Amino acid sequence: MDSESVCEKYQEVFVRPGDGRGAPLLGVTAPGRVNLIGEHIDYCGYGVLPFALEQNTFIVCGLNGGSTLEIHNLDNERFPPRSVSLASLMQTSSECFATHHWTNYIIAGFKGAMEATPTVIPLGINMMVRGKVPIGAGLSSSSSLVVAGALVAVYMHHLEETISKTALASLCATAEHYIGTIGGGMDQAISLLAEKGSAKYIGFHPNLHTENVSLPNNAVFVIVNSLVESDKYKSATTCYNMRVTECTLAAAVLAHCLGIPPLANNKNHRLIDIQHEHFDLAEMPSNVTRYLHREPYSIEEISSILGLSREDVVAKFMRVVVEGNAFELHKRAMHVYTEAQRVLSFKEICTNRNAEATPNKTQMLGSLMYESHASCKDLYACSCPELDTIVETLRNSGACGARLTGAGWGGCCVALLDSPEAARCCADLCNSTHPGCSFVTSPAQGASAIWFA
């Protein structure tokens, strides 16, 4: 539906006949994203290379004169409405997130933005939401909701001159932790900062920074949905948050073995902290091999290495609940360091204007994508049989490169083709077995806001 249709639904739900109050004032848009390369390394401090999709979350909103957020969806049967007390939401430990609900992502973004301006009193707001980012597909539908919720807060309280989009990206990344997943900042940053026609290198060390990356002129990308739902929230304790914990523990053990001093304020090392200022990135795989054994670690073994009690290890390094007592530190660290190098190589190929040095950029980029998928599958264990089958199908059909995109454990693959004709043939091939699940895409514009009155 277009903006007029969403506004009409807003009027139908929120505005009484003959009453001009409560009319829609603002529309905000936050796109989903596809990550070309750099999976599961943003929360370790390393840069990534995504671009924004045309598919987005769109929210029409207006004031309600009360003290609640009233949130409805165009598809109210699938996504039921909710009324959220602002007093409850703005509490330090909000009970609003105790039960999983699709609106948690919106109110997390809203809360994060308002907490950055504690002197501003939150207003009661009505919202009508339309989402076009495929759900559970690894295309960041959840983070687009978080960003959209934050934009509602910023613009409805006229804070756009106070909070920059770069600052808001960091706020949104932190705010998403309210929901129970401890991720990095890629999804929020690309949704807010993307520019049409360009991919974006997003770095996180020492602070968030971005750089436009021009893709080869003949590069065309196809998204293929495996139809296996990838839900970071539902599988957090065994999948997503488990990987975050394993990377944190790997950094702690490496820091101990390498004699790297503690960080200030008792912060945990990230894997980038082990490498930065101490080693070249290319040296890190050998350090992983030397200091981290290939067998899984138990909490008891980690406690012995670090000289801490089991309780102290859990308290310091496990910010969220995870299941199991077998931590694959060697594999996870090896993936992170080699994937970080692949991102830099991908970026260098794209930005190298020497045609003789890079005669076939799409093939070179594609090789890196295939390597990335193999690492995600074998070292990070975040693929699934359906994704692996799609990647092999794409390889056999002539794709320059293909890999899972997003958190994994389902969701989508992204394929790189060297012509529009090849991309259409690739999409048609995939749609022949999974109708409507493949589409050609290109870099779209980031988040925006428009006032209706």
Salt bridges, closest charged atoms under 4 A:
GLU12 OE2 - LYS9 NZ 3.27
ASP19 OD1 - ARG21 NE 3.22
GLU39 OE1 - ARG403 NH2 2.66
GLU115 OE2 - LYS111 NZ 2.98
ASP187 OD1 - ARG33 NE 2.76
ASP187 OD2 - LYS232 NZ 3.97
GLU195 OE2 - LYS200 NZ 3.14
GLU211 OE1 - LYS347 NZ 3.41
GLU246 OE1 - ARG243 NH1 3.52
GLU246 OE1 - ARG332 NE 2.78
ASP273 OD2 - ARG270 NE 3.65
GLU277 OE2 - HIS276 NE2 3.81
GLU295 OE1 - HIS293 ND1 3.43
GLU300 OE2 - ARG310 NE 2.78
GLU301 OE2 - HIS293 NE2 2.78
GLU339 OE1 - ARG342 NE 2.82
GLU339 OE2 - ARG403 NH2 3.76
ASP388 OD1 - HIS373 NE2 2.86
GLU392 OE2 - ARG395 NE 3.41
GLU421 OE2 - ARG424 NH2 3.79
